[in-house]
Amino acid sequence: MSNRIEDNDAEGVKTPSEDDASFHYQALTPDLILDAIESLGVYPETGLLALNSYENRVYQFRCDRGNRYVVKFYRPHRWSEAQIQEEHDYALALAAEDIPIAVPSIINGKTLHHYQGYKFTLFPSIGGRAFEVDNLDQLESVGRFVGRIHQYASKQPFQYREPLSTQILGDDALAFLHQSGQVADGISNQFFTVAEQVLDKAKSIISEHTFPTIRLHGDLHASNILWTPNGPGFVDLDDARQGPAVQDIWMMLTGDRQQRLLQLDVLLEGYQEFYDFDQRELKLVEPLRALRMLHYNAWLSKRWQDPAFPMNFPWFGDIKYWEQQTLAFKEQLAALDEAPLSLMGY
């Protein structure tokens, strides 16, 4: 396996026609959800509380035995069964290493279940409150667990999960935005000019460096970490992928440069008790942020025919939104020219 962040033609950002079947989420009624859960011999006694997820459909409930569960219905055609199963197996393996992570329930020897064309999984709810990224004690504890995760993750690569790829997250995303027609006419030329400059600069920086890749959480922002009485709890491996370790670090850094340096110092103090971090990977932080910005906009555009998206992102088509995005990409272009974060001499 290559050590570089490779271009790859795996899942990518597809055209709407390839994803039309996903919109049968509209047929995922409360009765069907309850029937699916009960098909596993689990019987909800409360209503279904929809959790904050748009890519998949996720609900929390309590069963008749008093246990709290989260049921997740996977978006059709996004991941193959092999990719989903690899995610589940990875979570279970991490839990076996005493990593506090949400794991799928094994029912009748399986973690992935099927009901009337839907793939779904049941997770015991781990509960907890929001992780506070500005709480340095919490941040150091999270750093230790991320270090432990990466120590285990580095032992072997994913076989089926897609890699972190400039092709998928960058080129495919930008191409989809071009063909979608959803960038407001009055700003589209300006937006695409700066977005293309950002992507070219990000790809250039990434191509200059070669780092080992490991199995990642992939989407490790503060909302995917809960704070429990026993410390952090990690959730949502839906975007688990192969990539450089810094991908699981940079999204926890917020504020101005000095604040981010302090957070990084504290995070790595805990992290490096278990796994060595190559500080040269910090050169990838702003390129990875650029890829995430592009992929986020393409994701909204790609999912626009799903009724949940216009309902929850009504501002997406407004020219004001695209003006803000154009400004954000101009700022990101400047950030790509700045010296990367470094703890040397801090």
N, C-alpha and C positions, 0 to 999 in steps of 0.2 A: 504493500500500500504506500502511495506517495505521502511525503511529509508536507507537501504544499497544499494550500487551499485551492483545490482543483476546480476548473470548470467542469460541469457535469450536466447531462441532459435528463436527470431523473424526473422527479415529480413536476417541478417548475410551476410557472403560471400559465395555465392552459386557457384556451379560448372558451367563451361561455357555452358553446354547443357541447363541448366535451364534459361539462359539469352540470348540464340541465337536470340530470336525475337527482342531484343533491336537493333540489327544491321540493322533493316529496317529503321534506321535513314538515310541510304543511299538513301531511296526513298523520303526523306523529301526535295524535290526540292524547289527552290524559288517560282515557280508557285503554288505549293501546299501550301506553307506557306502563300502566298498572298491570295489564295482562302480561307484558314482557317480564316484569319483575316477579310476578307470581308464578310464572313458568319455571322459575328457579327454586320455588318453595319458600320464597321470602314474601311476607304479607304486610304491606304498609298499613299503618293505623292512623297516620297523619296525611295531610295533603302534601302535594309536591311543591317544594320551594325552588323556583328557577334560580340558578346561580349565574353569575356574571360570565357567561361564555357565549360567543357568537359563532365560532368556527364549528363547535359541536353543540349538542344540547345536553345540559347537565342539570340534575335536580337532586335536592336533598330531601330526605324523609326519615321518619322513625318507624321501625317495624313493630309487629305485635309483641316481640320479645324485649322491646325497649332499646334495641340497638339502632344507632343512627348510621345511615348509609348515604352515599352519593352514587347515583346512577348516571352513566355517561353513554350517550348514543353518538357514535362516530359519524362524521359527515361522509356520505357515500363517495367513493372513488378518490378520496384524498390519500389514504394510505392503504397499502395492500395488507392482507391478513398477516403475512410474514413480518411486515414492518411493525404492525400493532403488537404482535406476539413478542417480537424482540424488545419492544418498549416494556411490556409486562414482565418479561423474564429479567430484564435489567433492573427494574424496580424491586422485584422479589430478591434478586441477588444483593442489591444494596441493603435492603432491610435485614438480610441474613448477616450482614456486616455491622449490624446495630446502627445503621443510618436511619434517622427518623424521617421516613418518606412514605407518602401515601401509596399503598400497594393494592392491586386488584385482589378481590376475594376469589379463592379457588373453590368452585362449586361443581360437583360431579367431575372433578379432575381437570376443569377448564377455567380459564380466566376470561376468555372471549366467547360471548354467547350470541345467538342469532334468534331473531323473532320477526316474522313477516317481512323479511328483506332487510332488516336493520341489524347492524352489529352493535353490541352494547356490552358494558362492563359494570360491575358493582364494586365500589370501594367502601370500606369502613371509613366513616368521617373522623378525621383527626382533630377537628375543632381548632380553637386558638384565636388570638387577636392579631391585628396587623403588626408586622415586623417594622420597627422604627429604624430607618437607615441612619438617622442622626444620633441614635443611641449607640455610643461607641462600645459599651459592654456587649450589647446584642450583636453588633457588627463583628467583634472579635470572635464571638462564639460561632456565628455563621461562617466566618472564615475558616475556623477549625474544621467544621463539618464539610465545607466545600473542598478543603484540602484532603480530607478522608475520602470523599467521593471520587476525587480525581486520582488519588493513589490507587483505588480499586479500578477505576475506569481505564487507567493506562495499561492494564494487564493484557487486554485484547481489544481489537476494534469491533465496531458494529459490522455486521455482514449485510444487513438489508436496509437499515436507515440511511437516508440520503446524507451526503456530506454538506458542510457549510460551503457554498459555492458562489463565486461571483457571477456565474452564468445564471443560476436559478434566482438568486436574490437581487441581482443587478440587471444584467442584460435582458433576461426574460421579463422582469418586472417593468422595465422601461419600455420594452417593445409592446407589452400589453397595454400600458397607458397610452401609447401612441395610437393603437388601433381601437381603443375603447370609445374615443370621442367624448369622454367625460371631463376632460380638462376644459375649463371655461374658455370660450373663444377669445375673449378680450385679453387673456393673459397667457394663452397656450404657448406662443412663440417664446416669450420670456422664460416661462417655466421650463420648457424642454431644453432651451439653450443652456440654462444653468444646471439642470439635472444631468444633462449629458457631460458637462464639464466636471461635475462632482463624481460621476461614475468613472470617467476616464482617469481622474486623479486617484480615486480610491483603488482602482484596479492596478494602476501603476505602482502605488506604494505596496500593495499586497504582493505583487509579482516580484518585488525586490527582496522578499524575505522568505525563508524556508524554516518552518517550525514543526516539531512533532504534533500530530493530531491525536486526540483522545476522544473517548465517548463523553458527550456533554449533556447537561440538562437542556441547554440550547436556548432557553427563554427565562433565564434566572433573574427576573426583576423582583422588586420588593413584594408585589402582589402574589407571587408564587412561593412566598415564605410566610408561614404563620408562626406566631410566638405562643408557645404552650407553657404550662407550668414546668415542664422539663427542658425548656429551651426551644430552639427552632424546629419547625416541621416543614418539609419540602413537599410541594404538590406539583402536579401537571407536567408530566414528561412527554406531552404530546408533540413537542418540537425537539425531542432528543435527536441528536445528530453527531456526526464526527467532525471535529474541528479543533482549533487551537484553544488552550486552556483559558486564555483571556476572555473568550466569549462568555464564560460563566462568571466573570468578575466585573466587567465594565458597566453593566446596566445597574449595578448597585451604587455607582458613584454619582453624586448629585451636587449641585451648587457651583460656585466659582472654582477656579483652578486650585486655590489654596485649600478649600473645603474638600475637594476631590483628592488632593494629595494626602490630607490627613486621614480621610476615610480609607484610601488605598493602603496607607501605612498600617493602620489598625487591622484591616482585613487580612493583609498578607502576614502580619505578625502571627495570627492564628493559623492561617493557611499553611505556612511554611514549617509548622511543627510536624506536618504529615507529608507534604509534597513540595518539591522545589519548584519555584516559579521563575521562569526566565524573563527578566524585566525587559528584554528586547521585544517581547510580545506587546508591550505597551504601545509600540509603533502602529499596531493594528487597531487601536481603540477607535480613532476617528474614521478610518475606512469602514470598520464594521458598523459604526453608527450610520454612516452614509448608506450602506446596503440596507440596513433596517428601515431607514426613512423611505427608500424607494419601494421596498417590498411591502411596507405598510399601505402606501397609497395604491399600489397595484392590487393588494388584497381587498381593500374596500371596493375598488372598481370591479374586481372579478366577482365578488359576492353580491353585487348590487341587486340582482334579481331575487335574492333571498329576502322575503318581506321583513325579516328582523333587522336588516341593515338600513334601509331608508327610515325605519322607525327609530333606530337608536343613533344614527349618524345623519340627521336631516341636513346638516350644514355642508355635507360632502360636495354637493354639486354647485354651491354658491361661488361666485367669482371672488368673494372676500376670502373664502377658504384657500383658493388657489393663489391669491395674492400673498397670503400668509405663508403658504408652502414655498413660493418663489423666494420670499425673504429668508425663510429657514434654510433653503438650499444655498443661497448666497452666503449666509453665515457659516454653513458647513463647509463650503468651498474655502473660506478663510481659515477655518479650523484645521483643515487638511494641510495647510501651509505652515501651521504653528509647530513649534517643537513639541514632541510627544511628552506625556507625563513621565516623570522620572523621579525616583526616590533618592537618587544620588545627591548627597549634600543637603537633603531636606532636614 
